[in-house]
Amino acid sequence: MARKARKQQGGTPATVALTAAGTAFTVHAYEHDPASPSYGEEAAQALGVAPERVFKTLVADVDGELTVAVVPVAGQLDLKALATAVGGKRASMADPVAAERTTGYVRGGISPLGQRKRLRTVLDVSASAHPTICVSAGRRGLEVELSPADLASLTGAVLAPIGRV
């Protein structure tokens, strides 16, 4: 019954988690273009937000363990830095099917919040330069804006320099 109510209100597991935690956030919706080559850059452009403030959620495999990396859409994930940040040796991008199955979200809509299984999370240190950042709210065309400190607290994320331009 509760699941039905959430869907009717337009909530996602990410927004439900934020609401349950009493965290201040703003939801931004935009019309997603399936032909867009970059979900994150599309979000930044559609919302009129600097790409340095819009972060993409990537799932990597670090020494056999799925790990979430949250980096600005304006750059790329440094896999070696990610592995180092969590005390690992090797990192590679996770199999997309495993990432979707484990998080409960579809590619292009994976949120660091409200995942089916809580994964280790690393937030790029550049997030702390902004009062608020945007991350996926759990589906394509929907972003949530919140403070980096709140995101780190809710996900148990460590801050580390894992992004590169």
Secondary structure, DSSP 8 states (H G I E B T S, - for coil): -HHHHHHHTT--HHHHHHHHHT---EEEE----TT-S-HHHHHHHHHT--GGGBEEEEEEEETTEEEEEEEETTSEE-HHHHHHHTT-S-EEE--HHHHHHHHSS-TT---SSS-SS--EEEEEGGGGGSS-EEEEEEETTEEEEE-HHHHHHHHT-EEE--EE-
